[in-house]
Amino acid sequence: MAEPQHVPVLLEASLEYLNVRRGGVVVDATLGYAGHSSAIARRLGPEGKLIAFDRDEQAMARAKARLAALAEELGREMPTVEFVPRAFSEIAKVIEPRSLDGLLADFGMSSMQLDEAHRGFSFRADGPLDMRMDPRSELTAEQVVNQADEEDLANLIYEYGEERRSRRIARAVVRARPIQTTAELARVVSAAAPSMKGDKIHPATRTFQALRIRVNDELGEIQSLLKSAESLLKVGGRVVLISFHSLEDRLVKDKFKEAAKDGGLEVLTKKPVVASEEESLRNPRSRSAKLRAAEKIFVRRR
């Protein structure tokens, strides 16, 4: 079986803003296929520690294999690696306050998740309407599509997908029920709201985004991470967050702004860092990525 292809986005910028040093303790809150983690591990050295979170069991298994291969390559230079098979919203239950030199999270889907038809994340290959990051979760996209009432479905697609034609799409989905596969849903959405002039994305993209966010409570997960991040950092520790759509980026921007106003964090990115033209061509997934970073500048007294 060929090794899955996955290219971490904004890798050099991530490393620069994390300012990874030998002997440090760094959390990768979204391990994925360990693209960012592999690069971080190379810089931590044997005295360092990498703590890797991921609620996707398949991703965790692949990442473990990749980091085991890296350990063979680095030998004694490999840092300690701790794997945490949990959602990053639970980070405060695992990590001690003021113990981290760095915290990284990449909120995007991995290319491997999108390419695996049976996971149901994408309309590029037909598969069941699943979309669960954690297969142990109960809620699936099929349940949302077939059980939500029309108004709730329209609101979901509008709020989480930022889709202006949400009511038209919701009406078509309800009429077409039951819908069981990604291809079926994509056809229904495309027929109800076909591409308009100037569109650069598939007409079902925003609807699929909305369902995935709902199934995995992605915005709630991010809010929980943002609530905990500052307290987990040492003074001088840095948090680097990579978003892929405006809902995520707005949460990060607003939280950093609030923490900077209170004096706990210094925002290092006045504007989000985006991919260069070269990286965008090499890795199309990076085109919508936005990186924001902040540094903890003092310990709050409560």
Buried (B, 14 or more C-beta within 10 A) or exposed (E): EEEBEBBBBBBEBBBBBBBBEEEBBBBBBBBBBBBBBBBBBBBBBEEBBBBBBBBBEBBBEBBBEBBEEBBEEBEEBBBEBEBBBBBBBBBBEBBEEBBBBBBBBBBBBBBBBBBBBEBBBBBEBEBBBBBBBBEEBEBBBBEBBBEBEBEEBBBBBBBBBBBEBBBBBBBBBBEBEEBBBBBBBBBBBBEBBEEEEEEEEBBBBBBBBBBBBBBBBBBEBBBBBBEBBBBBBBEEBBBBBBBBBEBBBEBBBEBBEEBBEEEBBBBBBEEBBBBEEEBBEEBEBBBBBBBBBBBBBEBEEE
